[in-house]
């Protein structure tokens, strides 16, 4: 039977010094939240009595300790504060010895890379000598193609082997540099630390046989954020998604080979939200008039708005900025596939959540009134089992790094999302005003008339990726003015391209006046979008544009 205890208060009287039995434990699982972490430690209890877990982080929350025993009873739990005045010399010496060993390994690795460079030079020299011999043989007699092929195959084999060894050496050097930097930083922190806050946990148990003990506690100075790598295939048909997380912690503990879980829950906020505040409206008493004071009705309305604003009903500041709940009420966990190590340091560690290839549908979009660049973006569906949380994404197209994008909203499994892939340098756009006419009111009309005609010319200089014949389609989008006053008339005509009418684009046209044309452009050719806007409004008035 599993016995458990969650104690916000201390139920155990402090034992006399020397009574508590030291208890060896190890971290088995860490659940990392946005600004905290829940750590689970496991130990083996052999007999009844008070057992002590020493040296836990000072940021441990005494009100959030949970103790579980596989058999027997948990009688009491106490958290004792302790300040460690200095770091033991043995610990510092052990770190120095590890640092010396790593630095020696790095020197050996540098020597190995030097030897690899010499070998590469030697192979290149042999290849050059053979090439000279073939040239001399060609000049004096019939060359031997088979011999030359054997020389080339041997050289290619040797160079490929050298490439593999050099890449392995580079990876090993990066790992060593990271480990050396971590040890140096840890030594620096230990040397400069005069007073370390630690907490010891005392657990009183009753058992009749050996039992497994688990202690869970919440610590601050830890957190995580999502990070993505998105690598689009050169043909634009798929994207490789690498879902990573940056995990950091400065708790003073080392999370070594632990089961790591990333969670979006926010335990520090608690579990209970606010209740509605009753609102009662009353007629305000008349007030003596003052200079430049609002009318009685205006003042009464202002007071109502002010009162409601304080309660968060009309855009007041009382409740603004306080809600940190993720969109759609998300609270998910990512349990990583393998044990991970996250050191206590001032830099985050990057861990892999998962990888998957997603199908991608490319489209090119241009808004020539604002920017004559043709931007490439892809429509994909989240076919992974993971919710993609808001976070930064490093975007690659083929082998080229495009830049950084951002997921502003969560993307649920099976939900579609847009991937921005940068500018297509193979397409050129020119937007030219082809006609402009203003007519003043006359004998038969009391209205002013403005007519503007535009031409957008697309040139395909070698867009990639493209269809086999080199042609591509471009979405051209223009905001057509919409009247906000019934006295204003706006007419669109002269379109040489048919606008898109499926719901995705028709809704933009209907609700916002944003017109979209799908224009095919042949490789080496051009294509035009032409349209004319006529605006009419009453005489002796002005028209201004706004959003």
Secondary structure, DSSP 8 states (H G I E B T S, - for coil): --EEEE-SS--S----TT-SEE--EEEEEEEE-SS-EEEEEEEEE-SSEEEEEEEEETTB-GGG-EEEESSSEEEEEEEEEEEE-S--HHHHHHHHHHHHHHHHHHHHHHHHHHHHHHHHHHHHHHHHHHHHHHHHHHHHS---HHHHHHHHHHHHHHHHHHHHHHHHHHHHHHHHHHHHHHHHHHHHHHHT-S-EEEEEEEEEEE-SS-EEEEEEEEESSEEEEEEEEEEE-TTSSEEEEEEEEEEEE-SS--EEEEEEEEE---GGG-S-------------------TT---HHHHHHHHHHHHHHHTTSSS-SSSTT-----GGG---EEE-SS-EEE-SSSS-EEEEEEEEEEEEEEEEEEETTTEEEEEEEEEEE--SSS-B-SEEEEEEETTEEEEEEEE-S-B-TT-EEEEEEEE-TTEEEEEEEEEEEEE---SS--EEEEEEEEEEEEEES--SS--TTS-EEEEEEEE----SSTT-EEEEE--SS-B--SHHHHHHHHHH-EEEEEEEE-TT-EEEEEEEEEEEEETT-------
